[in-house]
Amino acid sequence: MSRPDTLDDRYGRTTPARRRAVLVASGVIGLVALAWVAWAAWFQGTPDVQSSLRSFDVVDSHTATAEVAVVSRSSDVVANCLVRAIGADHSVVGELDFSVSGESTETTREVSVRTEREATSVVLVGCTTERQSRPR
């Protein structure tokens, strides 16, 4: 009969220093990942600007109005907002891009969108800033 292999013979023996190095490296990687998740949650949770469509009205076959509420985090923020008028066939029939600046609290703007034909609804795409590329 042959001698049975021991685990150390088969797989080798790890030294305590190597085990400690792996644990330290894993801990550092875990801390970096946790810091990135915390930063991403904070950055996405505190946008420079947020906007919402309060109401809209189709005035006539070439005009629609919308009431847009814009909330800026500080008065330094310059927000560019986009409103679209939608026709009966779900295509864009008018579009208006407007800016809001110098407001640190909630501001309500009433805007008028010129349309190529009668709109059935108005949608707010959202507002962006220099640091915030995703419309909100």
TORBA-655166 format. One record per residue (C-alpha): residue in one letter; x, z negated, y; residue number from 1. Coordinates in Angstrom, 1 decimal, decimal comma. Each point is the difference from the previous one (the first is absolute). Example, Ala and Ser with C-alpha at 12.3 -4.5 7.8 and 13.67 -1.06 7.14 Angstrom:
NODE   rest        x        z        y    nr
NODE      A     12,3     -7,8     -4,5     1
NODE      S      1,4      0,7      3,4     2
end
This chain:
NODE   rest        x        z        y    nr
NODE      M      0,0      0,0      0,0     1
NODE      S      1,1      0,7      3,5     2
NODE      R      0,2     -2,6      2,7     3
NODE      P     -3,1     -0,1      2,3     4
NODE      D      0,7      1,0      3,6     5
NODE      T     -0,3     -2,6      2,7     6
NODE      L     -1,7      0,8      3,3     7
NODE      D      3,3     -0,4      1,8     8
NODE      D      1,7      2,5     -2,3     9
NODE      R     -2,8      2,5      0,4    10
NODE      Y     -0,7     -0,3      3,7    11
NODE      G      3,0     -1,7      1,6    12
NODE      R      0,1     -3,3      1,8    13
NODE      T     -1,0     -0,2      3,7    14
NODE      T      2,1     -2,3      2,1    15
NODE      P     -1,7     -2,6      2,3    16
NODE      A      1,6      1,7      3,1    17
NODE      R     -1,7      3,3     -0,9    18
NODE      R     -3,3     -1,7     -0,6    19
NODE      R      0,3     -1,7      3,4    20
NODE      A      0,9      3,2      1,8    21
NODE      V     -3,1      1,7     -1,5    22
NODE      L     -2,2     -2,8      1,2    23
NODE      V      1,5      0,0      3,5    24
NODE      A     -0,4      3,8      0,3    25
NODE      S     -3,6     -0,2     -1,3    26
NODE      G     -0,8     -2,8      2,6    27
NODE      V      1,5      2,0      2,8    28
NODE      I     -1,9      3,2     -0,9    29
NODE      G     -3,2     -2,2     -0,3    30
NODE      L      0,5     -1,5      3,5    31
NODE      V      0,6      3,5      1,5    32
NODE      A     -3,2      1,3     -1,7    33
NODE      L     -2,0     -3,0      1,3    34
NODE      A      1,4      0,4      3,5    35
NODE      W     -1,0      3,7      0,0    36
NODE      V     -3,5     -0,8     -1,2    37
NODE      A     -0,4     -2,7      2,7    38
NODE      W      1,3      2,5      2,7    39
NODE      A     -2,3      2,8     -1,2    40
NODE      A     -3,1     -2,3      0,0    41
NODE      W      0,8     -1,3      3,5    42
NODE      F      0,7      3,5      1,4    43
NODE      Q     -3,2      1,5     -1,5    44
NODE      G     -2,0     -3,1      0,9    45
NODE      T      0,9      0,0      3,7    46
NODE      P     -0,5      3,6      1,3    47
NODE      D      0,8      0,9      3,6    48
NODE      V     -3,5      1,4      0,5    49
NODE      Q     -3,4      0,0     -1,8    50
NODE      S     -3,0      2,1      0,8    51
NODE      S     -3,7      0,3     -1,0    52
NODE      L     -2,8      2,3      0,8    53
NODE      R     -2,9     -2,0      1,5    54
NODE      S     -2,5      2,8      0,5    55
NODE      F     -0,4      3,7      0,6    56
NODE      D     -2,6      2,3      1,5    57
NODE      V     -0,5      3,7     -0,3    58
NODE      V     -0,9      0,9      3,6    59
NODE      D     -0,6      3,7     -0,4    60
NODE      S      1,2      3,0     -2,0    61
NODE      H      3,5     -0,1      1,7    62
NODE      T      0,6     -3,7      0,7    63
NODE      A      0,2     -3,2     -2,0    64
NODE      T      0,9     -3,5      1,3    65
NODE      A      1,6     -2,9     -1,8    66
NODE      E      0,6     -3,6      0,9    67
NODE      V      3,4     -1,1     -1,4    68
NODE      A      1,3     -3,6     -0,1    69
NODE      V      3,8     -0,3      0,1    70
NODE      V      1,9     -3,2     -0,5    71
NODE      S      3,7     -0,1      0,9    72
NODE      R      2,5     -2,7     -1,0    73
NODE      S      1,7      0,0      3,4    74
NODE      S     -0,3      1,7      3,4    75
NODE      D      3,1      2,1     -0,6    76
NODE      V     -1,6      2,0     -2,7    77
NODE      V     -1,0      3,6      0,7    78
NODE      A     -2,6      1,1     -2,6    79
NODE      N     -1,0      3,6     -0,7    80
NODE      C     -3,5      0,2     -1,5    81
NODE      L     -1,7      2,9     -1,7    82
NODE      V     -3,8      0,6     -0,2    83
NODE      R     -1,6      2,9     -1,9    84
NODE      A     -3,5      1,5      0,2    85
NODE      I     -1,3      1,2     -3,3    86
NODE      G     -2,6      2,8     -0,5    87
NODE      A     -2,8      0,4     -2,5    88
NODE      D      2,3      1,9     -2,4    89
NODE      H      2,5     -3,0      0,1    90
NODE      S      2,6      2,0      2,0    91
NODE      V      1,7     -1,2      3,2    92
NODE      V     -1,8      1,5      3,0    93
NODE      G      1,8     -2,0      2,7    94
NODE      E      2,9     -2,3      0,4    95
NODE      L      1,3     -2,3      2,8    96
NODE      D      3,3     -1,8      0,2    97
NODE      F      0,2     -2,7      2,6    98
NODE      S      2,5     -2,8      1,0    99
NODE      V     -0,5     -3,7      0,6   100
NODE      S      2,7     -2,0      1,7   101
NODE      G      0,5     -3,2      1,9   102
NODE      E     -2,7     -1,9     -1,9   103
NODE      S      0,9     -3,1     -2,0   104
NODE      T     -3,5     -0,9     -1,1   105
NODE      E     -3,0      2,0     -1,3   106
NODE      T     -0,9      3,0      2,2   107
NODE      T     -3,1      2,1     -0,4   108
NODE      R      0,3      3,7      0,9   109
NODE      E     -2,9      2,5      0,2   110
NODE      V      1,4      3,5     -0,6   111
NODE      S     -1,7      3,4      0,1   112
NODE      V      0,9      2,6     -2,6   113
NODE      R     -0,6      3,7      0,8   114
NODE      T     -1,2      1,8     -3,1   115
NODE      E     -0,1      3,7     -1,0   116
NODE      R     -3,5     -0,5     -1,5   117
NODE      E     -2,4     -2,9     -0,5   118
NODE      A      1,5     -3,0     -1,7   119
NODE      T     -1,8     -2,3     -2,4   120
NODE      S      2,4     -2,9      0,0   121
NODE      V      3,2     -1,3      1,7   122
NODE      V      2,8     -1,7     -1,9   123
NODE      L      3,0     -2,0      1,3   124
NODE      V      3,1      1,1     -1,8   125
NODE      G      1,8     -3,0      1,5   126
NODE      C      2,7     -1,0      2,5   127
NODE      T      3,8      0,3     -0,4   128
NODE      T      3,0     -1,3      1,9   129
NODE      E      3,7      0,9      0,1   130
NODE      R      0,7     -2,6     -2,7   131
NODE      Q     -3,3      0,4     -1,9   132
NODE      S     -0,4      3,5     -1,4   133
NODE      R     -3,0     -0,8     -2,2   134
NODE      P     -3,3      0,2      1,9   135
NODE      R     -1,9     -3,3      0,2   136
end
